[in-house]
Amino acid sequence: MRWKIITVNSVVVVLVGILLYALLRAQLTDVVANRGRIQTSAMRAASAADTQLQLDALRIERWLDSQTDDPTLREPFLAGTQAARFEAATNQANRIKAAAEQNPMFASTLPAIVALVDPAGVCLGRNGSNLMRGEDLGKTHPRLKEVVLRGGTGSEIWYSRQLSQQWFVSFAAIRDAADKVIGGIIFGTPLNDERVTKAAGAASDIVMIVPVDQGLEVVAKSSTVSAEIATAVVSPPVGANALAALKQGHATLIEGGPSGWFLAAQPLGGYGDGKQAMLIATAPATLADTGSLLAWPILGALMLGIVLVSIGGVLLGNYISKPIEELEEGLLQILNGKTDLRFEIEHAVMGGLVFRINTLLNQLMGVPEDDTDDEGRPSQAPSATAFQGALEVDEKSKDATEPVDARVASALAAEPADAYYHRIFSEYIQAKKTIGDPVDHITESSFVERIRQRESEMSQRVGRPVRYQVQLRGKEVVLIAVQLP
């Protein structure tokens, strides 16, 4: 019994759990795998990283422009000899770098290189080293020479494996007292994974690529971007699509990416002509694996349900099986000769069955049943013959032809029939209750019918109308027949 209850209910719990898992997974898939929402989120992530890097460039440009007002920055361009100019340029580059490192604005963008160039773009000196002196940076980076000669500010991406250059570079023109351009200052910050990670933020995955020869190359990426994704964005067909988008200079979604991923491309603005680098935001096609997300909670709920079903099955099985076992053992004892055994099992479900079994045993064994209640009163109604016998006994207790008080007879004759029968019934019941006889089995209709029958029989016998009176004689209720005038 117990195992049947546990098995059936456990199967039901498992089926409900599987159905719940399927329904929840179908519902959650629409939420966590909303294609349009995820693609929009990827586009926003790429745009946000682009905006952050542009703000960094603009902030550095403005700071450099403010530094060019310092007269000491002009000294390298006014020195008499080339060696003096080189040395003064290195000193000023060191000073500018130190000033930037002490400025809280550059806490996350410390300079990697600070250098001074003449109007032709030739480097006079850089910080911390004699390298790059006399190097024609204007030839390698034409826009530097163009911006300096124009007397403005600008930013570029400098990336060259051969020259070991991988920087975000900003520059500003330096003027003399007569407002004539005499050179420029270069301020380069690292172009690395850390910088891109900070620009992307904690909620985005960004890969930065630059064009090289006829292809693309990954120069930096967020720390959370896998090597597989980094390789895929520069490989066909994603690489070709990204390069085409970079040449066109507009943001777009790139097709052909790794399965389960969306790629959003955003050309990096604010650096050169806007086609020097591209930011690619990667986003999983689903925000979460709904299968594993739901599996453990549902499995836990199933296990808890099975445990509760097992406990309930044991309790319910005991509740049903225990009285059945008692019945089996008792019947076996009766078959073995203990015929006086009766069952005393109080049970909400099996109680009725136990009573009927006891009744059947009494009938089979010829044992009269106890028909009294806890106080010894009969629990079964007397038969109709008992009531009839009572009437016959009462009727013989006094001869109806005996003389009676004329006033009593006149009062009985004058009483309306309905009132008479109702009164005599009430008096009879009250008398019965007085001596402790049961009256629950006596109804007014049967009593009145019997009285009328006896009145008719008595009237035929004495030749006059008859009515009855109720008298209590000791422990006996007597019906007295009274002849009416």
C-alpha positions as CSV (number, residue, x, y, z in Angstrom):
1,M,0.0,0.0,0.0
2,R,2.7,2.4,1.0
3,W,4.9,1.8,-2.0
4,K,1.9,2.1,-4.4
5,I,1.0,5.5,-2.9
6,I,4.6,6.7,-3.0
7,T,5.1,5.4,-6.6
8,V,2.0,6.9,-8.1
9,N,2.4,10.3,-6.4
10,S,6.1,10.4,-7.2
11,V,5.3,9.8,-10.9
12,V,2.8,12.7,-10.8
13,V,5.4,15.0,-9.1
14,V,8.0,14.1,-11.8
15,L,5.6,14.7,-14.6
16,V,4.5,18.0,-13.2
17,G,8.1,19.0,-12.7
18,I,9.0,18.1,-16.3
19,L,6.0,20.1,-17.6
20,L,6.9,23.1,-15.5
21,Y,10.5,22.9,-16.7
22,A,9.4,22.9,-20.3
23,L,6.9,25.8,-19.9
24,L,9.3,28.0,-17.9
25,R,12.1,27.3,-20.4
26,A,9.9,28.3,-23.3
27,Q,8.8,31.5,-21.5
28,L,12.3,32.5,-20.4
29,T,13.8,31.8,-23.8
30,D,11.7,34.6,-25.3
31,V,13.1,36.9,-22.6
32,V,16.8,36.0,-22.5
33,A,17.1,35.4,-26.2
34,N,15.4,38.5,-27.5
35,R,17.4,39.0,-30.7
36,G,16.4,42.7,-31.3
37,R,17.1,43.7,-27.7
38,I,20.5,42.0,-27.6
39,Q,21.6,43.5,-30.9
40,T,20.6,46.9,-29.8
41,S,22.5,46.4,-26.5
42,A,25.6,45.5,-28.5
43,M,25.3,48.6,-30.7
44,R,25.0,50.7,-27.6
45,A,28.0,49.1,-26.0
46,A,30.2,49.8,-29.0
47,S,28.9,53.4,-29.2
48,A,29.6,53.9,-25.5
49,A,33.2,52.7,-25.7
50,D,33.7,54.9,-28.8
51,T,32.3,57.9,-26.9
52,Q,34.6,57.2,-23.9
53,L,37.7,57.0,-26.0
54,Q,36.8,60.2,-27.8
55,L,36.3,62.0,-24.5
56,D,39.7,60.8,-23.4
57,A,41.3,62.2,-26.6
58,L,39.5,65.5,-26.3
59,R,40.4,65.9,-22.6
60,I,44.1,65.3,-23.4
61,E,44.0,67.7,-26.4
62,R,42.7,70.5,-24.2
63,W,45.2,69.8,-21.5
64,L,48.1,69.9,-24.0
65,D,46.8,73.1,-25.5
66,S,46.8,74.7,-22.1
67,Q,50.4,73.5,-21.5
68,T,51.6,75.2,-24.7
69,D,51.0,78.6,-23.0
70,D,54.0,77.9,-20.7
71,P,57.0,79.9,-22.0
72,T,59.5,77.2,-20.9
73,L,58.0,74.9,-23.5
74,R,59.4,77.1,-26.2
75,E,63.0,76.8,-25.0
76,P,63.9,73.7,-27.1
77,F,63.0,75.6,-30.3
78,L,65.1,78.7,-29.4
79,A,68.3,76.9,-28.4
80,G,71.3,77.7,-30.5
81,T,72.6,74.2,-31.3
82,Q,71.0,71.0,-32.3
83,A,72.4,69.2,-29.3
84,A,71.0,71.9,-27.0
85,R,67.6,71.6,-28.7
86,F,67.6,67.8,-28.3
87,E,68.6,68.1,-24.6
88,A,66.1,70.8,-23.9
89,A,63.3,68.9,-25.7
90,T,64.0,65.8,-23.5
91,N,63.9,67.9,-20.4
92,Q,60.6,69.5,-21.3
93,A,59.1,66.1,-22.3
94,N,60.1,64.8,-18.8
95,R,58.5,67.8,-17.2
96,I,55.2,67.4,-19.1
97,K,55.1,63.7,-18.3
98,A,55.7,64.4,-14.6
99,A,52.9,67.1,-14.6
100,A,50.5,64.6,-16.2
101,E,51.3,61.9,-13.7
102,Q,50.5,64.3,-10.8
103,N,47.2,65.3,-12.4
104,P,44.2,63.3,-11.2
105,M,42.7,63.6,-14.6
106,F,45.2,61.2,-16.0
107,A,44.9,58.6,-13.2
108,S,43.6,56.0,-15.7
109,T,45.5,57.3,-18.8
110,L,49.1,57.8,-17.7
111,P,51.3,58.8,-20.6
112,A,53.5,56.3,-22.3
113,I,55.4,58.8,-24.4
114,V,55.8,62.6,-24.5
115,A,57.8,64.1,-27.3
116,L,58.4,67.5,-29.0
117,V,58.6,67.9,-32.8
118,D,59.5,70.9,-35.1
119,P,57.1,72.3,-37.7
120,A,58.3,69.7,-40.2
121,G,57.4,66.8,-37.8
122,V,61.0,65.9,-36.9
123,C,61.3,64.7,-33.3
124,L,63.6,66.9,-31.1
125,G,63.4,64.6,-28.1
126,R,61.2,62.4,-26.0
127,N,60.8,61.6,-22.3
128,G,63.3,59.4,-20.5
129,S,65.4,58.5,-23.5
130,N,67.6,59.7,-26.3
131,L,65.7,57.6,-28.8
132,M,63.6,59.2,-31.6
133,R,65.8,62.3,-31.8
134,G,65.9,63.5,-35.4
135,E,63.2,60.9,-36.4
136,D,60.9,62.2,-39.1
137,L,57.5,61.5,-37.5
138,G,55.8,63.9,-39.9
139,K,56.7,61.5,-42.7
140,T,55.4,58.5,-40.9
141,H,52.3,60.3,-39.6
142,P,51.4,63.0,-42.1
143,R,48.4,64.2,-40.1
144,L,50.7,65.1,-37.2
145,K,52.6,67.5,-39.5
146,E,49.3,68.8,-40.9
147,V,47.7,69.6,-37.5
148,V,50.9,71.2,-36.1
149,L,51.4,73.4,-39.1
150,R,47.7,74.4,-38.9
151,G,48.2,75.4,-35.3
152,G,45.5,73.1,-33.9
153,T,45.1,69.9,-31.9
154,G,44.3,66.4,-32.9
155,S,44.5,62.7,-32.0
156,E,45.5,59.5,-33.9
157,I,46.0,55.8,-33.5
158,W,49.7,54.9,-33.9
159,Y,50.1,51.2,-34.5
160,S,53.2,49.7,-36.0
161,R,54.9,46.5,-35.1
162,Q,58.0,47.5,-36.9
163,L,58.4,50.8,-35.0
164,S,57.0,49.3,-31.7
165,Q,54.3,51.9,-31.6
166,Q,50.9,51.1,-30.1
167,W,49.5,54.3,-28.7
168,F,46.5,56.6,-28.5
169,V,48.3,59.8,-29.5
170,S,47.2,63.4,-29.0
171,F,49.2,66.4,-30.1
172,A,49.0,70.2,-30.0
173,A,50.9,73.1,-31.8
174,I,53.4,75.2,-29.8
175,R,53.5,78.9,-30.6
176,D,56.1,81.6,-29.9
177,A,55.4,85.0,-28.4
178,A,54.3,86.3,-31.8
179,D,51.7,83.4,-32.1
180,K,53.8,81.7,-34.8
181,V,53.9,77.9,-34.8
182,I,57.3,76.8,-33.9
183,G,56.6,73.1,-33.2
184,G,54.4,70.6,-31.5
185,I,54.0,68.4,-28.5
186,I,53.0,64.7,-28.6
187,F,51.3,62.9,-25.8
188,G,50.8,59.1,-26.2
189,T,48.9,56.8,-23.9
190,P,48.9,53.0,-24.0
191,L,46.7,51.2,-26.5
192,N,46.2,47.9,-24.6
193,D,43.7,45.5,-23.2
194,E,43.4,47.4,-19.9
195,R,42.6,50.7,-21.6
196,V,39.9,49.1,-23.8
197,T,38.5,47.2,-20.8
198,K,38.1,50.5,-18.9
199,A,36.5,52.2,-21.9
200,A,34.1,49.2,-22.4
201,G,32.9,49.1,-18.8
202,A,32.1,46.0,-16.8
203,A,28.9,45.1,-18.8
204,S,30.5,45.1,-22.3
205,D,32.9,43.0,-24.3
206,I,34.9,45.1,-26.9
207,V,37.5,44.1,-29.4
208,M,39.5,46.9,-31.1
209,I,40.9,46.2,-34.6
210,V,43.0,48.3,-37.0
211,P,43.6,47.9,-40.7
212,V,47.0,46.4,-41.7
213,D,48.0,45.9,-45.3
214,Q,44.9,44.4,-46.8
215,G,43.5,42.9,-43.6
216,L,42.7,43.6,-40.0
217,E,44.5,43.0,-36.8
218,V,43.4,42.9,-33.2
219,V,45.3,45.5,-31.1
220,A,43.4,45.3,-27.8
221,K,40.3,43.7,-26.3
222,S,38.3,43.5,-23.1
223,S,39.6,41.1,-20.6
224,T,36.5,39.0,-20.8
225,V,36.7,38.5,-24.6
226,S,37.8,35.0,-25.5
227,A,40.6,34.2,-27.9
228,E,38.1,32.4,-30.1
229,I,36.0,35.6,-30.5
230,A,39.2,37.8,-31.0
231,T,40.3,35.5,-33.8
232,A,36.9,35.3,-35.4
233,V,36.5,39.1,-35.8
234,V,39.5,39.4,-38.1
235,S,38.9,36.2,-40.0
236,P,36.6,35.7,-43.0
237,P,33.8,36.4,-43.3
238,V,33.6,38.7,-40.3
239,G,36.9,40.4,-41.1
240,A,35.8,41.3,-44.6
241,N,32.5,42.6,-43.4
242,A,34.2,44.6,-40.6
243,L,36.8,46.1,-43.1
244,A,34.0,47.1,-45.5
245,A,32.1,48.8,-42.6
246,L,35.3,50.6,-41.5
247,K,35.9,52.0,-45.0
248,Q,32.3,53.2,-45.2
249,G,32.7,54.8,-41.8
250,H,29.4,53.8,-40.2
251,A,28.2,51.5,-37.4
252,T,26.6,48.2,-38.3
253,L,25.8,44.7,-37.3
254,I,28.3,42.2,-38.7
255,E,27.0,38.9,-40.0
256,G,28.9,35.6,-40.0
257,G,30.1,35.6,-36.5
258,P,30.6,32.6,-34.2
259,S,27.4,30.6,-33.5
260,G,25.5,32.0,-30.6
261,W,27.1,35.5,-30.8
262,F,26.1,38.9,-32.1
263,L,28.8,41.4,-33.3
264,A,28.3,45.2,-33.6
265,A,30.9,47.3,-35.3
266,Q,31.5,51.0,-34.5
267,P,34.3,53.0,-36.3
268,L,36.4,54.8,-33.7
269,G,35.7,58.5,-34.0
270,G,37.9,61.4,-32.8
271,Y,41.1,59.8,-34.0
272,G,42.4,60.8,-37.4
273,D,39.8,60.5,-40.2
274,G,37.6,58.1,-38.2
275,K,38.8,55.1,-40.2
276,Q,41.9,54.2,-38.3
277,A,40.3,51.7,-35.9
278,M,37.1,49.9,-35.3
279,L,35.4,48.8,-32.1
280,I,33.5,45.6,-32.2
281,A,31.1,44.8,-29.4
282,T,30.4,41.1,-28.8
283,A,27.2,39.9,-27.2
284,P,25.9,36.3,-26.6
285,A,22.8,35.5,-28.5
286,T,21.2,34.6,-25.2
287,L,21.7,36.3,-21.9
288,A,21.6,33.0,-20.0
289,D,21.5,29.3,-20.5
290,T,17.9,28.7,-19.6
291,G,18.5,25.0,-19.5
292,S,21.1,25.0,-16.7
293,L,19.4,28.1,-15.1
294,L,16.2,26.1,-14.5
295,A,17.5,22.6,-14.2
296,W,18.9,22.8,-10.6
297,P,15.9,24.7,-9.0
298,I,13.4,22.3,-10.7
299,L,15.5,19.3,-9.8
300,G,15.7,20.5,-6.2
301,A,11.9,21.0,-6.2
302,L,11.4,17.5,-7.6
303,M,13.6,16.0,-4.9
304,L,11.8,17.9,-2.2
305,G,8.4,16.8,-3.7
306,I,9.5,13.2,-3.8
307,V,10.7,13.3,-0.2
308,L,7.4,14.9,1.0
309,V,5.4,12.3,-1.1
310,S,7.4,9.5,0.6
311,I,6.7,10.9,4.0
312,G,3.0,11.3,3.2
313,G,2.8,7.9,1.6
314,V,4.3,6.2,4.7
315,L,1.8,8.1,7.0
316,L,-1.2,7.5,4.8
317,G,-0.2,3.9,4.2
318,N,0.1,3.3,8.0
319,Y,-3.3,5.0,8.5
320,I,-5.0,2.6,6.0
321,S,-2.9,-0.5,6.5
322,K,-2.9,-0.7,10.3
323,P,-6.7,-1.3,10.7
324,I,-6.6,-3.8,7.8
325,E,-3.8,-5.7,9.5
326,E,-5.8,-5.8,12.7
327,L,-8.9,-7.1,10.9
328,E,-6.8,-9.8,9.2
329,E,-5.3,-10.9,12.5
330,G,-8.7,-10.9,14.2
331,L,-10.4,-12.9,11.5
332,L,-7.6,-15.4,11.6
333,Q,-8.1,-15.8,15.4
334,I,-11.9,-16.2,14.9
335,L,-11.2,-18.9,12.3
336,N,-8.9,-20.6,14.8
337,G,-11.7,-20.9,17.3
338,K,-11.8,-17.6,19.2
339,T,-15.4,-16.9,18.2
340,D,-16.1,-14.4,20.9
341,L,-13.6,-11.9,19.5
342,R,-15.1,-8.7,18.2
343,F,-13.2,-5.7,16.7
344,E,-12.9,-2.4,18.6
345,I,-11.3,-0.2,16.0
346,E,-12.0,3.5,15.9
347,H,-11.2,4.8,12.4
348,A,-12.7,7.6,10.4
349,V,-12.6,5.6,7.2
350,M,-12.8,2.0,8.3
351,G,-15.2,2.5,11.3
352,G,-18.3,1.6,9.3
353,L,-16.8,-1.5,7.8
354,V,-15.7,-2.6,11.3
355,F,-19.2,-2.2,12.7
356,R,-20.7,-4.2,9.8
357,I,-18.1,-7.0,10.3
358,N,-19.0,-7.2,14.0
359,T,-22.7,-7.3,13.1
360,L,-22.1,-10.1,10.6
361,L,-20.1,-12.1,13.1
362,N,-22.9,-11.8,15.6
363,Q,-25.5,-13.1,13.1
364,L,-23.2,-15.9,12.0
365,M,-22.5,-16.9,15.6
366,G,-26.1,-16.5,16.8
367,V,-25.1,-13.9,19.4
368,P,-27.9,-11.3,20.2
369,E,-26.8,-7.8,19.7
370,D,-26.7,-5.3,22.5
371,D,-29.4,-2.8,21.6
372,T,-28.9,-0.4,24.6
373,D,-27.0,2.8,24.7
374,D,-24.3,3.8,27.2
375,E,-26.9,4.5,29.8
376,G,-28.7,1.2,29.4
377,R,-31.7,2.6,27.4
378,P,-32.9,0.7,24.3
379,S,-31.3,2.0,21.2
380,Q,-33.9,0.4,18.9
381,A,-37.6,1.3,18.6
382,P,-40.2,-1.1,20.1
383,S,-42.2,-3.0,17.5
384,A,-45.7,-2.0,16.6
385,T,-47.1,-5.1,18.4
386,A,-45.6,-3.7,21.7
387,F,-47.7,-0.5,21.2
388,Q,-50.7,-2.5,20.3
389,G,-50.2,-4.7,23.3
390,A,-50.0,-1.6,25.5
391,L,-53.4,-0.4,24.2
392,E,-54.9,-3.8,24.8
393,V,-53.7,-3.9,28.3
394,D,-54.8,-0.4,29.0
395,E,-58.2,-1.1,27.6
396,K,-58.8,-4.0,29.9
397,S,-57.8,-2.1,33.0
398,K,-61.3,-0.6,33.4
399,D,-64.6,-1.6,31.9
400,A,-66.0,1.0,29.5
401,T,-69.5,0.4,30.8
402,E,-68.7,1.5,34.3
403,P,-70.4,4.7,35.4
404,V,-68.2,7.8,35.1
405,D,-68.6,11.3,36.2
406,A,-71.2,12.9,33.9
407,R,-69.3,16.2,33.9
408,V,-66.2,14.4,32.6
409,A,-68.2,12.7,29.9
410,S,-69.9,15.9,28.9
411,A,-66.5,17.7,28.7
412,L,-65.1,15.0,26.5
413,A,-68.1,15.1,24.2
414,A,-67.9,18.9,23.9
415,E,-64.2,19.0,23.1
416,P,-63.4,19.4,19.3
417,A,-62.0,16.3,17.7
418,D,-58.6,17.9,16.7
419,A,-58.0,19.4,20.1
420,Y,-59.1,16.1,21.8
421,Y,-56.7,13.9,19.8
422,H,-53.8,16.3,20.2
423,R,-54.4,16.6,23.9
424,I,-54.6,12.9,24.6
425,F,-51.5,12.3,22.5
426,S,-49.5,14.9,24.5
427,E,-50.8,13.4,27.8
428,Y,-49.9,9.9,26.7
429,I,-46.3,11.0,25.7
430,Q,-45.9,12.9,29.0
431,A,-47.0,9.9,31.0
432,K,-44.7,7.6,29.2
433,K,-41.8,10.0,29.8
434,T,-42.7,10.1,33.5
435,I,-42.2,6.4,33.9
436,G,-39.0,6.4,31.7
437,D,-40.5,4.6,28.7
438,P,-39.0,5.5,25.3
439,V,-41.3,7.6,23.2
440,D,-39.2,8.5,20.2
441,H,-40.8,5.8,18.1
442,I,-44.4,7.0,18.7
443,T,-45.7,9.5,16.2
444,E,-48.9,11.5,16.6
445,S,-50.4,10.3,13.4
446,S,-50.0,6.6,14.2
447,F,-51.2,7.2,17.7
448,V,-54.4,9.1,16.6
449,E,-55.1,6.4,14.0
450,R,-54.9,3.7,16.6
451,I,-57.1,5.6,19.1
452,R,-59.8,6.1,16.4
453,Q,-59.7,2.4,15.5
454,R,-60.1,1.5,19.2
455,E,-62.9,4.0,19.7
456,S,-64.8,2.6,16.7
457,E,-64.5,-1.0,18.0
458,M,-65.5,0.1,21.5
459,S,-68.5,2.1,20.3
460,Q,-69.8,-0.9,18.3
461,R,-69.5,-3.0,21.4
462,V,-71.3,-0.7,23.9
463,G,-73.6,1.0,21.4
464,R,-72.6,4.5,22.3
465,P,-69.8,7.0,21.3
466,V,-66.6,6.5,23.2
467,R,-63.5,8.6,23.9
468,Y,-60.4,7.9,26.0
469,Q,-58.7,9.4,29.0
470,V,-55.0,8.9,30.0
471,Q,-54.3,7.8,33.5
472,L,-50.9,7.0,35.2
473,R,-51.2,4.1,37.7
474,G,-47.9,3.4,39.4
475,K,-45.5,2.4,36.7
476,E,-48.2,1.8,34.1
477,V,-49.9,4.2,31.6
478,V,-53.6,3.3,31.3
479,L,-56.1,4.4,28.6
480,I,-59.7,4.6,30.1
481,A,-62.6,4.3,27.7
482,V,-65.4,6.9,28.6
483,Q,-68.9,6.5,27.2
484,L,-70.2,9.9,25.9
485,P,-73.8,11.1,26.7
